[in-house]
Amino acid sequence: MDALNQRIVLVVRQSRLEDLVARFNTVEQARFYVEHLGADFGDYETEHRNYQSALRLTEAALGRFGRVHRLDRRFLPNYLFAPDALVAVLGQDGLVANTLKYLSGQPVLGVNPDPARWDGVLLPFKPGDLNALLPEVLAEKRRIRQVTMARVRLSDGQELHAVNDLFIGPRSHVSARYEIQLGELRETQSSSGVIVSTGLGSTGWFRSLITGAAGIVHGPLEPALDGLRARGFPWEADYLHFTVREPFPSRTTGTELVFGTITPGQPLRMVSQMAGFGVIFSDGIEADFLEFNSGMEAVIDTADRHGRLVL
């Protein structure tokens, strides 16, 4: 495809300053609010300036190689990406993960707008890299790393994908009740929810749960668990891990099936026993959720499609 017709989608986000102005209507009102709390408003302004500068550089560089459409993260769930689109993401790691969830194999360039501020595990490039990088990407000469995604399918036909993790549990601070099954093991549980992690997400929420459990017992973990806590597991792994948060033992609820591995041949199955407050959401985006209430069955496994990150 020639540069005139190459579709490029640039996914962007609002800065903290823009979020504050949307909330308080003007910059000066936002400044008063932040400084009244004793915080440094100058840091918000610096972050905003750096992001806008990176945005101008990135958009200009991409525009030399195709038609660029700027897409705010708020519209990701409803945007239809062209199959041949090249997707660039300008933001933190979380924005890259959120974008991958809505793609069907399109390659993604993670661009770090502020390397002094963001570590950027998923952001290997800077705006200044794009002029040399784009010809290699369009010629398919750059290495692509595959990212396994999780998928949940409900008995009513709805689906949700996750790049980092899935949460299955209560909408608020009450106990989740459900039946959980992995292979031949099955039990009824009461907990604060279940986390299913991909390899990409295994150094985030999942790691914190393992670390917390290790801290409670004050003892050494089994080598396999200790390895998961220290390093996670590969982004390309063809399996997922799940862990149950705060399982509660009682006469009617068990605590045996609280950790395990989900494979294509052995999905995790859950049947909700929650009257009207059960939810499933992915990658920390609570606004994009599925209801998971009484009688609904969820089947969690690896997704058929994968994310593709340009390196």
MARPAFI-291769 format. One record per residue: x, y negated, z negated of N, C-alpha, C, O, CB in turn. Coordinates in steps of 0.02 Angstrom, whole numbers, plus 50000, padded with zeros to 5 digits. Last residue first. Glycine has a CB too. Layout:
XYZXYZXYZXYZXYZ
...
***
This chain:
504235021149112504835020249071505405017449113505955016249088505055026849038
502495020449108503095019349147503675017949101503615013849055502995013649198
501365032549052501755026549035502385026149077502755031049081501935026548960
499815038849064500455038949099500805032249088500585027049111500355040249175
498665050048980498945043448992499615044149026499955049249020499015039548926
497635062749056498195060649015498365053249030498225050649083498815065049028
496155073249049496575068049079497105065749029497035066648969496155062149102
495555082348966495775084649031496235079649065496675081549104495165085949076
496065081948792495695079448850495975082348914496555084448917495715071848852
495935094248664496355089948706495955088048768495555091948794497015093548726
494455092948558495015096548588495445091648627495335085648625494765102248634
493005095248465493595091048474494165095248503494325100548476493815087848406
491305094148467491855098648486492455094248502492435090148548491655103248546
489965091748358490525088648393491055093948406491225097848362490825082748351
488205092148343488835095848344489355092048384489205089348438488725102948374
486945085848237487365084648296488015088648290488335088648237487525077048304
486305087448115486195092348167486625091548229486675096148269485495092148187
486355070448070486125077248053485985081648114485605079748159485495076848012
487565061148169487085062148116486785069148116486955073248159486525057048120
488525050948232488625058048217488205059748156488445059948099489395059648204
488705039248364488355041348303488425048848295488405052648343487605039248306
490255033048419489695037548431489365039048364489705039948314489925044148467
490935016448451490845022548413490265026748440489845024348478490725020948339
491725002948447491605007648502491545014648472492035018348467492195007448555
492034996648330491454994148368491274998848425490704998648449491604987248395
493205002048283492575004048251491965001848290491435004948284492545001248181
494585007448337494095002748365493395004848340493055008748372494115002848444
495555016548298495415010948254494905005948280494795000848248496045007448241
495545027048389496085022048393495925015748353496145010248371496205020248465
493775030048389494465031848408494915025748406494705020148419494485034948476
492415036748291492735031548332493465033448343493725037848309492675024548298
490885042648240491525044748268491795038848307491455036248352491455051248313
489825043048094490095039948154490725043548177491055047148139490255032448142
488365043947993488955047148021489175043748086488755041848127488815054548034
487215039947932487795035547925488435038647953488985036347938487905033747853
486085047747914486045042047960486645037447957486595031647976485445038047947
486325060447853485655058447875485655052647925485275052747973485245056447814
487495072647891487405065847867486755062947896486655063147957488005061347885
488005084247934487475084847885487325077947854487065077547798487665089947830
488645089148094488505083948044487935085947998487445089048019488335077448078
489825100848129489115099548132488945094748076489075096148018488695106248127
491285103348226490975100548167490235099348179490035097148233491325093848147
492705112148283491985111048288491715108348222491905110748168491615117548307
494175111448376493865110348311493135108748322492955104748364494225104548272
494685124448493494475117648475494225117448402494095122548371493925115248522
495745133948558495445133948491495265126848469495645123648433495935137148440
496315132148680495935138248669495595138648602495205143248589496375144048677
496965119848665496435120548716496015126748706495415126748722496755120648785
497055117548484497345119148549496785119748601496195120048583497755125748546
497405110248332496885111048383497235112248450497665108348469496415104848386
497915115048172498115113448240497555115048288497255120348285498755117248260
497555108048007497645113248057497825110448125497885104448134497025117248063
496785106247849497335104447893497405109947945497335115847929498005103347854
495775111347772495905104147767496475101747813496615095847815496065102347696
494925122847723495075121147792495195113547797494775109847822494495123347840
494665123147586495165127647614495385125447684495975126047702494885134747618
493685117547508494285113547523494845117947551495435116547541494525109947459
491855116747510492505119847503493075115247521492965109747547492545126047544
490305114847422490795112347472491485115047457491695115647399490805104647472
489495119447321489255120247390489745117847443489615118647503488615116547399
490125117047203489805123547213489605124747285489555130547307489185124047169
491625108447262491015108947221490715115847232491005120047267490505103347238
492955097547304492725104447290492105104247246492075100447198493295108447255
493185086247435492925086947366492675094047355492235096447391492355081947353
494565079147522494045084147518493835085347445494255085547401494275090747550
495325067247573495005067747507494435072847504493875071047486494745060947486
495235070147743495395065147692494985066547629494365066847631495255058047719
495965083047835495355080747801495565075847745496005077347706494945086747772
496775082847993496815083247920496185080147890495915075347917497455079647894
497395090348143496875086948105497025087648030497355092348008496185089948122
498335088748294498295090748224497715087048191497565081348208498975089248187
498375095948459498235090548413498285093248342498275099248332497525087448427
499315100448607498925101948548498825095548507499145090448520499265107448505
500315099148701499655101448723499235103748663498845108548669499735107148773
501325084448692501125090848663500415092748686499975088548689501155090548586
501835072348730501595076748783501315083348757501075087448797502145078248832
502315066548614501745063348649501425068048699500825067748711501985056848683
502745078348485502855075148550502215072148579501665074748571503135080148598
502475072848313502565078048363502525074948432502295069248438502035083748356
503345066048171502745066948210502835072948257503215077448243502585060648250
504465065048088504545063748160503905063948201503905062048259505015068648188
504105066647952504695062847971504695060648044504895055048060505315066947957
502935074247951502955067847915503535063547940503465057447947503005069047840
503345085348023502805081148049502815074248016502705069148049502125084548038
504315090347935504515088148002503985083648033504155078748066504645094148046
503505093847829504005088747818504255085947885504385079947892504595091447777
502785104147887502435098047868502925092347858502785086647875502035099247804
503825113547904503435111247962503075104647947503065100147988502925116547982
504315115647771504735112547823504345109847883504505104547910505235117647848
503175109947644503415115347687503815112147745503655106547766502825119747714
503795097147533503315099847580503615105847616504225106747618503115094447631
504195096447359504405096947429503845099847473503485104347452505035101247435
503135085947254503535091847268503735092147341503465088347381503155098247249
502095077647214502775076647189503215082847198503605084747154502765074647115
500775077047251501005083347222501715082847194501915087047154500985088847275
500705063747298500265066047244500545072347210500555072847149499565067347270
501585063147405501715059047346501305061247286501525060647229501575051847361
500975071347498501625073447469501765069547405502045072247357502185072447521
499855063647528499765070147496500415072547464500395075347409499525075247548
500495052647588500115051747527500005058347490500065058547429499445048647543
501055058747701501495055647651501125054747585501415055847532501755048947677
499905062447770500365067647747500825064847692500955068247643500795070347806
499375049647794498995054547755499445060047728499375062147671498435057547799
500355043547872500205040747806499815045647763499905045847702499805034247814
500315051147988500905051547946500745048847876500985051647826501475047547977
499045046948038499165054048020499765054647973499735058347924499285058148084
499285033648068498805035448016498925042547991498905043847931498085034748043
500775036748145500365031448117499935033748059500195035748007499925028548171
501375046548214501815042648170501435036748139501745032148110502425040148208
500425051948297500645055948240501115052248193501255054648138500965062148263
499965046548414499715043648351500005046948289499835044848233498985044148349
500565054648509500715047448508500515044248442500855039748418500365043948566
499975067048480500685066048469500875058748465501285056748425501085069548523
498395063648396498795065548454499535064848435499705062448381498625061148516
497375068848259497925064848286498225067948349498295074048355498465064048234
495925066548172496235070748223496755066548258496595061248285495695073648273
495285065848011495705062448060496005067648107496295072648085496275058248025
493735065347928494245069547960494625065348012494315061748051493935075847993
493085059647768493145059947840493725064147864494155066147825493205053047868
492995060647634492935053847661493075053747736493185048347765493415049147625
491915074947606492565071447607492445064247628491885062147639493075074947654
491315090947592491165083947575491825080347569492255082447530490735083447508
490955105047698491395100547662491055094047644490575091847677492025099247702
490795122147733490455115747723490885111447679491165113647628489745116847691
491825131547847491575129847781491205123147783491285119147828492155129447730
492725144147933492165139447933491975137847861491965142347818491565142347972
493785152548044493715149247979493175143947982493155139848028494385146147957
493985157148170493515160948129493395157748061492965159948023493755168048120
494265141548242494305148748251493775152348211493185150748217495005151348232
493645130748131494235131548173494345138948181494515142348132494865127948144
492335120248078492545126948099493155126448145493175122448191491965130648135
491295112447957491885112147999492115119248015492085123647973492455108147964
489855103247921490155109947925490725109547975490655106648029489615115447947
489745088947813489745092147878489975099347869490235101347817490205088347928
489695072847744489525079947735489435083047804489115080147848488865080747693
490625059547673490395063047733490225070247715490575073347675490925062747790
490205047947547490495054347566490195056947631489585056647641490415059547510
490475030447578490095035947549490415042347573490855042247616489335035647568
490815017147633491165020647578490695025447541490545024647482491445015647530
490245019947803490455015647748490745019947693490915025747704489855011447721
490055029847898490105023047921490385018447866490715013447882489435020547944
491005045247879490465040547861490595033547886491165031447895490375040447785
491745053948020491555053247950491015048247938490605047047982492155051447910
493145055248112492465058048108492265057748035492565061047993492445065448136
494265047148215493995047448147493285050148152492875047648190494005040448113
495655051148316494935050948308494775050848234495115054148194494585057048343
497115042848383496765047148336496005046148340495765041048364497005045848266
497755038248508498095039148444497735044248399498035049248380498155032548408
496845039848612497555040048627497965041248564498465044748566497775033548662
495295047748639495745044348593496455045248616496655050648638495655047048521
493605047348704494305049248707494715045148657494505039748635494575048248778
491995054248694492425048748675493145051348677493285056948654492245045948604
490355058048760491065059448751491425053148728491205047548741491375062148817
488705065548754489155059848749489885062148737490005067348707488925055148692
487895076848749488235075248812488705069348808489075068148856487735074048864
487395080848630486935077248673487265074748737486955071048775486645071248635
488445086648564487955091248591487425087648633487045090948669487615094948536
489975078048610489395079148567488875083448603488875083948664489075072448546
491695079348614491085080148653490515081748605490575086248563491155085748707
493205070648608492655073548569492045073648614491895068748648492515069548503
494935072248641494255071148667493755074248619493855079748593494175074248739
496575065048648496065069148616495385067448646495285061948673496055067948538
497925065448767497385062148733496925067248700496885073048720496985057748782
499665064748795499075068848784498555064948745498715061448697499255075348746
500565056248913500295055748845499665059848840499175058548875500165048248827
502075056749007501375058748999501175058448926501565060248882501265065749028
503085044649078502995049149021502245050449011501845045749008503315046248957
503975042949227503325042249195503285047149137503435053049145502745043549246
505315034049302505075039749262504415038049228504315032549203505605041749209
505155026749464505265026149392504985032349357504505035549380504925019849365
504795027449595505485029549578505645028849504506205030149484505975025449619
503675023149666503635029149625504325032049610504435038049611503205034549659
503655010949723503955016249764503965023049727504225027949753504675014349784
503165003749617502735004649675503005009949723502615013049759502654998049712
504315004249534503675007149512503235008649572502955014049578503315002549463
505254997249609505375004249591504735007749571504625013549588505885004649535
504654984449618504784988349679504904995749664504695000049703505384985449715
504584980949474503994982449515504134986149579503764990849595503644976049531
505884977849422505544984049404504984985949453504914991749471505254983549335
506304965349458506704971049479506334977649470506454982449506507364971249440
505244957849402505434956949472505854962749499505764964849556505824950449480
505184961749265504674963949312504884963049385504704967349426504044960149301
505994957349164506174963649196505744965049258505934969249299506104969349147
505454946149103506004945249149506224951449185506604951049233506584942449112
504504951649013504284948349075504844947549126504724948049186503984941549059
505164967848964505054960748951504824957449016504944960249070505704957248923
504724984748918504934979648964504784972648938504344971648896504604980649031
504214994448832504934994748849505184988948891505784988148900505075001148885
503154996548724503264990548764504004990148786504374986048760503074984148725
502935005648628502605006848693502705001048741502365000648792501865008148683
503634999948524503805006748544503525008348614503835011948653503535011848493
503794985748473503594987848540503834994748561504204995348609503834982948589
504104975848376504584981248392504434984148461504884985048501504564986748338
503864958448388503564965148394504094970248412504484969148459502994965148446
504714947148377504154948048331503894955248330503734957848276503584943348349
505624947248476505864945448409505334946648356505484947248296506084938048407
504864949848591505284955148562505544953548492505684958148453505854956548607
503494945948649503874942548596504314947648560504144949648504503394938948546
502824953448743502834946148751503284942548702503444936648712502134943548743
503244967748827503294964748761503334957148768503814954548795503904967448723
502254977948924502684972048925502654968648857502124966948832502474967048981
502044993348995501984989748932502484984148929503094985348931502074994548873
501184998949131501794995449113501674991749047501244987349044502024990549169
500445014049180500405008149136501105005549122501555009249103500035009849070
499585022249315500195020849276500145014249238499825009449262500815020649322
498035030949298498405025249326499015023849283498985024149222497945018949330
497315041049235497955042749266498315036949298498865037949325497845047949316
496145033649201496115040449228496745041949267496715044049325495495041449273
495835023849051496115025149117496045032449137495905036849096496845023149118
495505020948923494995019748974495245020949045494905019249093494735012648968
496625023248845496015027148831495495026548887495095031148897495705024948766
497565013748878497635020548904496995024548898496855028748940498205024048869
497135002648799497055002648872497085009648901496675011448943497584998348904
497495006148670496785004848685496655005048760496125007248782496574998048657
498895007148686498495013048669497765012048686497445016548714498575014748595
499174993548712499354998748761498935005048749498655007848795500105000448758
498764987748594498414985948655498564990948711498134992448752498594978948677
499674992948502498974994748497498584993148559498114996748577498664991348439
500884986548533500784993648549500054995648549499834999548591501174997948500
500424969848592500724974648547500574981848568500194982948616500474973448476
500574963948764500334963648695500704968448650501234970948668499594965048692
500084966548916500494961548882500234960848810499724957548799500484954548920
500114979149032499834977148968500324972448934500904974148924499684983348923
499634983349197500134980449153499794978049089499244975349092500524974649188
499254995649311499014992149252499614989749211500044993749193498554996649209
498794997449477499354997449431499144993149372498894987549381500014994749465
497495007149554497735001049520498365002449480498455007949453497184998349474
496845017149619497525015549642497805009349607498315006649630497525014549716
495575017649560496025023449555496745021849573497205024949546495775029049598
495115003049467495185006349532495685012149526496175011449489495415001349586
494205003349317494855002649349494875006349415494655012149419495415005349302
492894995049256493035000749300493694999549336493734995249380492445001949351
492524990549090492864988949152493014995249191493235000249163493524985049139
492034992248964491554991849019491864990449087491514989449136491054986449004
493084992448871492614998048873492144998048934491895003348953492194998048811
493794979748898494054986348918493524991748922493514995548971494594988448870
493444967448854493044970148908493294977048932493034979748980493044965348966
494344963548759493644964348739493224967748791492714970748775493344957548723
495564961148823495454967648790494734968848771494524974548766495884968048728
495364953248982495404952748909495224959448878494784962948902494944947148883
496264953949127495714957149092495824956549017496324959048991495654964549112
496664946949283496774946649211496164949249174495594947149188496944939349188
497244953949428496624952349392496774952549317497004957649291496054957349410
498234950649566498214951649494497534949549466497284944049480498784947649460
498804958449707498264954149682498144955649609497984961349591497604955149724
500624959549719499934961649729499434956549703499624951049682499814968249696
501874954649696501824961549721501104963949730500994969749746502184966149673
501864942349640502304943249699502204950049731502424951249788503034942349680
501124943649525500804940749584501224941249647500954940649703500634933649572
502034947649429501574952649458501264950149522501144954049568501034954349407
502624935049403503024940649429502574945849462502724948249517503434943849373
501544927649353501894925449413502294931049444502294931849505502364919649395
501204934949240500714934249294501054932149359500874934449413500164929249274
502384933549163502144940149185501674939649243501734943449291501804943749127
502444919649141502994923149175502764929849203502934931649260503584924149128
501224917549072501364914049135501914917549175501844918449235501584906749121
501434925948960500874927149006500994923749073500884926749125500214924548975
502504919948895502584926648923502034928248973502164931549023502594931948867
501844908148856502424907848900502544914548934502664914848994503044905748861
500864913448771500654909848831501234909248881501134909748941500384902948814
501694918748670501264923148710501054919748775501054922948827500644925148669
502314907348620502714912748649502294917248693502514919448746503054916848594
501194900248571501614897448625502014902948659502064903048720502084891948597
500754909248470500314907548526500724904848585500624906848642499784902448505
501834909248381501624915548413501204914148474501284917348526501224919848363
501804895748343502384898548379502204904948415502394906048472502964899848330
500574894948277500694890948337501274893648378501244893948440500834883648319
500784903448170500244904948217500354901148283500244903848337499554902948187
501804896748107501944903448133501404905448183501554908748233501974908548076
501194885048063501684884648117501844891348147502004891848207502314881548091
500474888447953500114887848016500594887548075500414889448131499664881748016
500814898147824501184893947871500824893847938500854898747976501904896647880
499684897047681500044900547734500364895547782500204889647781499574905347772
498844891747586499554891947571499974895447623500554896847611499664895047506
497544889547614497694895947581498444896647566498654901747538497464901747625
497654877847682497314877647617497434884047578497434883947516496554876647627
498194882247801498634878847754498314878147685498674877947634498814871847780
497044888247858497654892147846498094888847793498334892047747498044893147911
496114877347863495944883647831496574887547811496634889747754495504887947876
496794867647938496594866147870496454872647831496664873347774495964861647869
496924874448062497514872548024497334871347950497684873747905497844866248055
495584875248100495954881348087496574880048046496734883748000496144884748154
495344861748117494974865248065495304871948048495324874047990494244866448088
496234859648224496344856148161495954859348103496204859748047496144848948167
495704867348327496364868948300496454865748231496734868948186496914866548348
493954871448305494504867148327495154869448296495164872948245494354859748310
493104882948270492924878048323493504873648347493534872248407492384873648298
493334893848190493264887248157493154881448206493124875648185493874885948115
493364905048277493004905348213492844898548184492304897348157493404909448163
494134901148382493464903748396493034903948333492424903148335493514910748427
495284898148310494914892648341494204894948359493734891048353495294890248405
495674911248273495494906348222495084900548251494604898348221496124903648188
495954916848398495434919848356495194914948303494594914448288495694926348323
497014908648436496384908448474495814911548435495244909148439496474912048541
497954912848340497724905848342497064905348379496614901848357498264901348375
498174925948375497864924548310497594917448308497074916148279498354925648253
497724927448550498204926648495497824925548430497224924248431498694920748509
496864939848644496884933248614497414933148559497524938148526496194931248586
497694949448773497314948848710497324941548688497744937648711497604953448655
497654958148932497904953148885497464953148822496944956348820497914946148917
498134967249071497724967349010498044962748959498634963448943497644974548982
498074965449237498484963249180498024962749119497594958449115498834956449195
498064975749374497644973349319498114971649261498494975949238497104978649298
498274975249544498634975149480498174972149427497914966549436499304970949486
498224982549700497824980249644498234980749580498514985949565497164984349637
498904977849853499024981349790498604978349734498634972349721499764981249773
498764970149967498194974149946498294977849881497824980849855498024979050000
499964963649984499354959749990498754963549962498294960449935499224957950063
500934973349977500854968949920500194965149922499904963649871501434964049916
500284988950045500684982850047500504978249989499984979149957500604979250114
500425006050000500005000050000500444993850000500914993349961499525000049939
***
